[in-house]
């Protein structure tokens, strides 16, 4: 290898200021993607810190390469960067799951889509746009979920576990409690523990309705024990 020639090319590149500008853009993209990913990691989402950081970093890198290679080979400056959008759409589609009669992962897919756009903004040198967008995303992820729960805007699928003397008695009692609100048990799983029958089931409803249901289940004299297993995560 012609090391003197390679070293000379690196010196010329460093002197031009292009490398330092690219490094700043890549570091900023990694930092902003990491901030969003940290929030996802704290909520134990599948796409966490590393996934969001890599997507943001990769989007910035592809944006930089798209412009740099077009200058060198006289081509379309946005050709490579334009392929980021369908690529992220493919990854986002993979994060959406259909299970237990529900669709989950929509927020994760949307977050990945936005993270890619933040990386493109950082890679394109739009620093203020990238930082502002990250702030909006973080604010939305932290605050909107709490507002939805506070004002009962979001329908939750909550899991419960109850025990009783027989499956028929437990099912009849739970259905009796649910009947006034026109709701039904979903994804019912039962098992015998010897003296009691243990039944797990899901019920949909807003936060206020779930709290009321838990109180009614616990006040029932026909149920030996009642435990709320928490909401099924749908983000």
N, C-alpha and C positions, 0 to 999 in steps of 0.2 A: 504493500500500500504506500501511496505517495503522501507520507505524513506531513511534510512541509507544505504541500499544496492544500491539504485539508485544514491545517492550522491557519494558513493564510486566508482561506475562505471563511473560517470562523471569526477571524479578526475583522474582516471586512463586514461580515454580518452584524457583529457586535457594534462596530463603529457606525453602522447605518441607523441604529436605534430601533430597527424592526424587531429584533429579538427581545429587547427589554420591554417593548410595548406588548408583545405577544405573551411574555411571561407574566406581566401584570394582569392581563386579561384572563389568563388561565388560572392564576392564583385566586383572583376575585371570583371566578366561576366556581371553583372548588369550594371556596369559603361560603358563598351564598347557597350552593347546593347542599353543603354540609349543615347549614343552619336549618333549612327546611327538613332535611333528612333527620336531624336530631329530634325535632318535634314528632316526626313519624316513629322514630325509634322509641321515644318515651311512651308512646301509645301502643307499642308492640305491634306495629303494622308490618306486613311482609316486606314492603319496600321501605327500608329504613335508611340509616345514615349513609352507608356505603353506596347503596343503589342510587339514591338521589344525588350524591356527590359525583359519582361516575357519570351519570346521565348529563348533569349540568356541565361537568368538565369536558365530556366528549362532544357535547353540542357546541361548546365554545371552540374546541379544537377544530372540529369540522368547519365551523364558520371561518376561522382564521385560514385554514388550508384552502377553502373554497376561493378566497380572495387572493391568497398568495400564489396558488398554482395558476389561476387565471391570468395574473400579471406575467408570470414566467412563460406560459404557453399561449397567451393571447386567446383566452376563452371566456365563457360566461362566468362572471364573478359570483353568481348565486347558484350555480348548477349543483354543486355538492351540498351546500347548505339547504337547498330545497328538498333534498331527500331525507332530512332529519325528521320532518313532519310525518311522512308515512311510516318511517322506522319506529318512531315513538308510539304511533298509533298501534303498531303491531305488538309492542311491549305492553302497552296499556290494555289491549284486548286480552292478553294473557293473564293479566292480574284480576280480571273480572270473573267471578265464579258464580255458578248457579247450583245451589244446594239447599236442601230442606225447604224447597218451594220459594226460596228467596234469591235475590241477586245481591251479591256483595262485591266490594272492591271498586265501586264507581268513584269514590273520593280518591282512592289510591291512584286509579288510572288518570283522573283529572289532574292530580298533583304532579304526576310524572310528566304530563303534557305541558303544564305550566313551568316546571323545572327546566325542561328542554328549551322553552322560550327564554327563560332567564339566562341560560347558558349562551344562547344565540345573541342575546343583547350584550352580554359581557364580551363575547368573542368579537362582536362588531364594534366594540369601543363605546357603547352606550352605557357608561358606568352608572349614571344617575338613574336611568330607566331600569337597569337591572336591580339596583339596590332598592328603589321604590317598590318594584314589583315583588321583591322578596318580603318587604315589610307588609305589603297588603296580604300576601299569602299566609304569612305567620299570624297576622291579626285575625284573618278569617278562620284558620284552623283552630286557634285557641279560643276565640270568643263566640263564633256562630254556633258551635255545638252546644255551649252552655246556654245560649239564648233559646235555642230550639227546645232544650229540656225545660228551661224555666217557664216558658210560655206554652208548653205542651204542643209544640208545632210538629214534633217528630214522632212518628209511630215506632215504637220499640217492640221487638220480639223478645220477651223475657222468659227464661226457663225457671221452672219450679220443680221441687221434689216433695212429694207428700207420701205418707205411709198410713195404712189402715188395715182393718181386719181382712178385707177381701177386695179383689179388683173391681167387682161389681159395685160394692158400696162406695169405694173411693171415686170411681168414675161417675156414679150417680150424684154424689155430693158435690164434686167439682162442677159438673154440668149444671146442677141446680143453682150454684153460685154465679156461673157465667151466663145463665139464661136471660136475666133481666137486661144485660148489656148486649145481648145478641152476639156473643162471642163463643168460640169453641176451642177445645184443646187441639193442639197441633203436634205432630211428631211425637206421639205417645210411646214411651218405653216402660215396660213393667218387669218386675222381678220379685221373687219371693225371698224373704229373709228368715223363713221359719215361722215365727209368730206373726209377722206382719207382711203385707205386700207393699213394695216400694214402687212408686209410679213417678216418672219424669215426663214433663210435657212443656210445651211452649204456648204462650198466649200473646197475641198482638194487642197493642194499645199504647196510648201516650203515657207519659210519666205519672200524671195524676191518676189515671185509670189503673196503672200497675200497683201503685201504693194502696189504692182502695181495695183492689183484689187481694193483695197480701194480707190486709187487715181482716177481710172477710174469711179468707182461708184459715187464718190463725184462730179466729173466733169460733170456728166450727167444732162441735163436740164429737163429730164422727171421724175426724182426721186425727191420728195419733201424733203426727208431727208435720210441720210445714217449713220448708226452707226455700228461699229465693236464691237461685244460682246466678242471678244477674242477667243483663241483657245480652243477646247474641249480637256480636259486632257485625255491622253491615257496611262499614266504610270501605 
